[in-house]
């Protein structure tokens, strides 16, 4: 099915804690291309279209405690229900509306005077209040900041009542960009706002800042460097959080991931690098120098490259997006970075994974030093002052960073760079796209999924036209393309509680993470998909639940994400061992699940299969009934079903026939007599009936019996098969049953 693909704008991918990736020698691809109408038909997607408002999907915030999704927009803030986006939503209206909720002009709408002044210098569409900052301030309030027609402004909004606090209006300078198109990333931790943005009107001063009611701390301004993109990443307790090093909260760190454009003294562009920066959460700046500046800011290069011939590596230096995947140990999340090349000739994309312990080790390693910008970095080998620059205030006679000696502050100002870079897991990307004319990768999110054969990482990647979903095994370096979805023409993504929330300027869509029904009604198709969300339950391809969630029919769940071995899972028939006594009747049970399936029986003779055809053998709905077993009947019997041309082997039964004399010799004479009494109640003209000739009690092991007696228990209990045989032959006598 071919359809025209439309362009998608960039965005960011986020997951909630309750929801939710590496190229290999063998790459197996199974792809579904689905469009919005198809998602609706499958009842897999719900859409909120924003009522004509231009949405700001980068401001989407999940509040799972109140089951709400907050989305910023042009002059508007929406509160959406997590159940179905199209059913329940609330809106804080613009100031010009007659039904405005506030007596005071709310800060999300630019004043008329400000808009008129803005019209003289900018396009009319830009002269509005675009919500750029939206963070949970506490359990009851949200912090909302907007561009305010190039005059940033902030306020608090009540979550439950969903109304703005008029008395909380404040200037947004330093908290929010001026330009609606300016990039920024933020988080709120312990009542303090961390933000990466351009602080000035002309976007010449890129900074990483922290703001609270009393202080304003930021990185030093460096006219030789320019921030091309800033991604502030934190994730532990919530979607964003300060990453702790240990259980001491005073030792917490804040990590920044950003792309930096280096220029020389003449202002000529030199290179673009991706860095990870770090500051201490309790950093208060210096007393005499570095006042209101970070006294602990350090940075190092983040490497994502592919080895090339003659030692010439291909580097992916431009950071597109970052995702932090939390684990049980809140101190060691995994960092997933989406990178692109900076070359105008060759365009490629890569995903690299970093361990938090590797990042910490680099910051605890040697500092970098170079005399001039055109020189190479070398390790700093002189004495490092005490306390170590970039460390937290932890005893040593220092109550805050303002007590640090000037020697320490001078060192951290002149040596913010670490010598060693951070290398990715496996020293290579886990996902690579280098094809000429390939799609643009813009966003990434990761879900860790528990499957039957282990844990897997599922990558959700915005590709410019679709959301591409990969299943990644980070140990064997193999990727499986699971699905491609076109939810919007311009998507962003965000997902909580097994739902994927895709945001764009035109709407927000809610998409279910699992789509097991797409894999059809065959076991082989379900297993070959290698989707960790799905498994074959014996009847359909359905959602896979981990142990302890839904325990019923657990033993029938078939899933092999690592290898996708459908032959073993779906065609690997069950094997049974059946004992029978010579001259007795025996039923080889085999019941197909489908009533439309035709059952065939074969006798395995070496490599050949001979179809069973003997007047002593009757094919019943319960299986293969032997009226009188002979020694020559011993062998391997294969039960197969045929339905719509599909042949499936259900069962292989190994039939062992025991001589009657041997059985009689090992059964106690008393029990044997009791068995004869039970048989005497039948009419003598009936002859030998199908079924075992030995009484059930006769087969109960006595004190001196051997354990193998229990093997004969399966010779009894076939009353329904006997009834069916007698009814067909018109010889049913009720006294026998």
Secondary structure, DSSP 8 states (H G I E B T S, - for coil): ------------EEE-TT------SS-EE---EEEHHHHHHTT-EEEE-GGG--EEEEEEEEETTTTEEEEEEBTEEEEEESS-TTT-EEEE--TTSTT-S-SS--TTS--HHHHHHHHTTS-GGGSS-BEEEEEE-SSSEEEEEE-TTTS-EEEEEETTTTEE-GGG-EE-BTTB-SSTT---EEEEETTEEEEEEE-STTS--EEEEEE-SS-EEE----TTEEEEEEEE---SSSSS--B-SSS-GGG-EEEEEEEEEEE-TT--EEEEEEEEEEEETT----SSSSTTB-SS-EEEEB--EE--GGG--EE--EEEEEEEE--SSTT--EEEEEEE---SS---EEEEEEEHHHHHHHHTS-BEE-SSTTS--EE--S---SS-TT----STT-SSGGGS-HHHHHHHHH--BBSS-B--GGGS-SEEE--TT-----EEEEEEEEETTEEEEEEEEE-SSSEEEEEEETTTTEEEEEEEEE--SS-EEEE-TTEEEEE-SS-EEEEES--GGGG-S-HHHHHHHT-TTEEE-SSSEEE---TTT--TTGGG-B--TTT--HHHHHS--EEEEEEEETTS-EEEE---S-TT-EEEEEEEETTEEEE---TTEEEETTEEEESS--GGG-EEEEEEEEETTEEEEEEEEEEEEE-HHHHHHHS-HHHHHHHHHHHTTS-GGG-S-SS-SS-TGGGS--TT--GGGGGGGGGS--HHHHHHHHHHTT---GGG-
